């Protein structure tokens, strides 16, 4: 049986199990089910830093000339930024059409459950690691990416003398891919164990009051995937959308259940290389970059959630504020880390930029996990679509 079918079965069984077990079974699940999910997440986390470092160094070095690297880099960043800005706009559109915040009574004394997003200049300055080993220890992906790109460019410029270094990182990348294979065979169980407690705790009843924001998020995500990804993959990527979605499906399922682009990265790499036939030099550069900076799902969420909060508080927004939301939503999604719940923190950036009450975050914090599932799934699908497009344009140039 295909791995993605097995993962899907794990997911469905987890949902059914969670519904049957209900909230009363949570203490029991904490002991017997949740640890299996945690083990799965830890296994994936274990390989993230080595896989990002090795695959970006190997990817950059294999591109082989600095000019081509710049070209691939510019192309992928244009794709990532354009699709992200579009995503915020889609979020705003569905927020306007479906009015998810209308009629919501604001709980008295609702307090922001999250930390404030860091100021923009800090995000930019902190991209450069003052110590790459500390960056790896902290698992700071942007910093690791910057260091890896420098290493890869260094290897390219030094040439023959740096061959052993290049071979080392190539070998390390292969080894980490093998480890991922091993971990993935455990994925159906991991996904089951992650889903069951979430469903048991949140249940269908708790979701009902906020069902419309959840519905808006899922519909907007599907529209974005169908319009933007099918469209770009078919026209610019030269690939049938059916093949694309089929190939990336296992990664989508892992993203859906882990709520982490970073944790899904190893699987995204595997799917794009093996199922979509994207060359390693393109995918191993574009995907780790995308997992950190390209988050269309998070962008949709920022647009949608900002409108949701405005509607709940009865605040009218003007055209300028809509533009500001598109800009800050794009930046917030770039700044968000590929970990569960990051989008919720970055939402504060968007809310403050247009003067909406930060306390609004508390309104949707309770269902963030359910929204995060859609966000993360779309986030990694967008990375893969970018890869397919860039690979196709590179094969022509
Ligand atoms: N969980 C998302 C991701 O890893 C980020 C977010 O919270 O929006 O892609």
Boltz pocket constraint, residues with backbone or C-beta under 6 A from the ligand:
constraints:
  - pocket:
      binder: B
      contacts: [[A, 259], [A, 260], [A, 261], [A, 262], [A, 291], [A, 295], [A, 297], [A, 298], [A, 336], [A, 337], [A, 338], [A, 339], [A, 340], [A, 341], [A, 342], [A, 343], [A, 344], [A, 372], [A, 375], [A, 376], [A, 379]]
      max_distance: 6.0
